[in-house]
């Protein structure tokens, strides 16, 4: 039996023996901003995953909107369930490609920690109001580096922080990064898994809300991906695995690039464009109320910074503290806070 004090060393050796030469090994991490003694029973990426799960920002995701604000049903996706779906898809893909599943899981669980209340409506408002602009991937990085743990941050590894920063996509192509290119293949998997997750669950939520029906989906995309959500996501995931193994320049079975075949990629982009046109750009009845709440909270705290919790009072950049505080709110807390000040 493995000596308990040697479990991490055993896990690191198992990584070296099993994982692809393209994988990011926990024993080769670029490290943390602040050096720490290694765990005896967990690899560095496993520690990162655990720190994220136990963070306050992670818990708040359960009360943050994904797409539909204050839906009437119990089965709509929240920011937390979206995060768990991204993690599941990323783990499935990295396991099949013999990449580092622990790293992919940590990135996936942390990628949306900085998202605002009220989904992309909240993000849009803060981006409009804050002079420095607002992007949730940058805020997620700020959460794990600066805001969490009473202002000490989580001190995550460089690989996890890189994956969180570089998970965003640009409109029109789920393979194109809105920030930089992830430094690891695990980061690339998470960036793609994020898109595959929201394409599929947002279709389900839009159908549930009566905004669309499955018959409205682009026929060409459905013909390639399948006529049900389960078939669609299965086709997408299998295609990523098959394509990523097949392009290897090293040897069979070793991934060198993460991607999708052109037909499946085109179909995914068609579904994404469809969602933007029929769902994301057609806000539900609660969107304007959410927009007003965010705008009024921002202006209120900017004019009355003494109302902010002490840890969010930034004398050099007062608006930065306002953004950090509001972005961390849940939908419910933002609404209740605005109501308590007579802002809505």
Secondary structure by P-SEA (a helix, b strand, c coil): cccccaaaaaaaaaaaaccccccccccccccccccccccccccaaaaaaaaaaaccccccccccccccccccccccccaaaaaaaaaaaaaaaaaaacccaaaaaaaaaccccccccccaaaaaaaaacccccccaaaaaaaaacccccccccccccaaaaaaaacccccccccccccccccccaaaaaaaaaaaaaaaaaaaaaaaaacccccccccaaaaaaccccaaaaaaaaaaaaaaaaaaacccccccccbbbbcaaaaaaaaaaaaaaaaccccccccaaaaaaaaaaaaaaaaaaccccccccccccccaaaaaaaaaaaccaaaaaaaaaaaccc
